[in-house]
Amino acid sequence: MQDVYSTLVSVVRDAFNIDIQPEVSRPDEQFGDYATNVAMQLAGRLRRNQSEVAEVLAGKLKEQLGDTVKSITIAKPGFINITLDDATIYGLAAHASTTKPTGLRGQVIVAEYSDPNPFKVLHVGHLYTSVVGHAIGNLFEAAGGEVHRVNFGGDVGLHVGKTMWAMLDDLGGERPEKLAGIPKEGRAEWMARCYVTGSNIYDDDEHTRDEITALNKRIYELHDNNDHDSPFARLYWTCRQWSYDYFDRFYERIGTPFEKYYPESECAEIGIKTVREQLAKGVYEQSDGAVVFKGEKYGLHTRVFINSQGIPTYEAKDVGLIMRKQQDYHFDRSVVITDNSQEQYMAVVLKSIEQFRPELVKATTHLVHGVVKMKGGTKMSSRKGNILRAVTVLGTAREANKKIGGRDNDEATVLGAVKYAFLKQRMGPDLTYDPDESVSLDGNSGPYLQYAHARARSILSKASAEPATSANSMQPNERSLARKISEYPEVIQQAVNECMPHYVCTYLYELAQAFNRFYEHNRVVGDEREALRVTLITYYAQVLKDGLSLLGIKAPERM
């Protein structure tokens, strides 16, 4: 579309001496390959009739695009429809998988997502944001960006105090040697149980609440004093590492690597320092012994950044985090993905930072997603212990896949099912995960697309014709498939611009349907047009595999 788009920009400038960003779209095939309402965009500014403006532009477009155009027509009230010749459409299809946007070339992008807390288990929300965040990172890389994937989690804070209290209770005191009795495969589960126990007793018993509050302070002191040797410190550091080992194993399983973990403890010091410096400059204020940012003047709300005990809150740690990310990467852009419950929280944090480092906030994009539920499920609460765990979601997909007779129950299929089910819906609203729907071969699913790729590779393995390097004339079904293939770079550009991988999912599903319609009516192997059709299927398979790769999904050669 770039040639059509850039030509249209040039034509408008030449005809009317106006610089404009024209709207160009892909209409239904019966109307052409491209459509633009630029005449309607211009008519008001020029004080001329829309059809008259369209006529002027259509004539100049024909001159500029030359032999690449089959026809240019005008539809009321002023739409311009452009149909390219077959050779041009075929050429666009040939380069679709290698033609990527370049708008992020040279940019350093930090993508922060998943963000689990040590001493707690990974739940479905962590799985969701890991899948979506990885896909968005892939899109940025496809557009030329240098992407650094990072992870931020609370290795200090009240939840750690609650967990440590229950650990001490279960172990009979500060006895790190007893950790050797907990099997490796049961470590994460044990910490999860301790968190639930500690959370419940914190809510129910005032005396224990005071003990947990004191433990929370002790944990901060471990970091302040660099204590790794006391029995309490050995318990803490060992279990923290258990959490990171558990995270690593899970991220490796789902194919979502991270370059760096940012523990909150490593962001707290610079966060406190920055907040106190800006307190002296009037950005933050004292309130009942605490340090707060009053967001009401910006249409937000007040939040505490350092509490009355001098302990940094999540807010101060997030201030420290953005400073650390800038120090480490000197980013041009920072993308943070959280659930939508953090939207107002992040708005206050970023508004406070905007008062003294506006360039960092300008470079930051906060993306939010809704709650993920299982079909027929209830809302999660890690405090109550009824969370939907990440491994449980993968397990339900595996069980659903087993129920389909004759299906290989390999990890690629299971992961493809879950990832695509998450990615195909626009990020933002709540979503419900249906395991049976996710593994189906009959609908809009990951396995359906994986099978579509395997089917194409099977056809190609039986073909013997040499590839067709050009096509001056295509039959209708051939042209429809080529036209759909040619849309791929434009879809990637839209997904990059909006940070929305679901556009890729929608396109790949439509592409697979276009291929199925083509194959249903066109013999390939042994046909006199085998060379052309095999080449089209090759382009199709390349695009399908590339698109699935951007989503973090493997494209198998056979299923």
Disulfide bonds with the S-S distance in Angstrom:
none
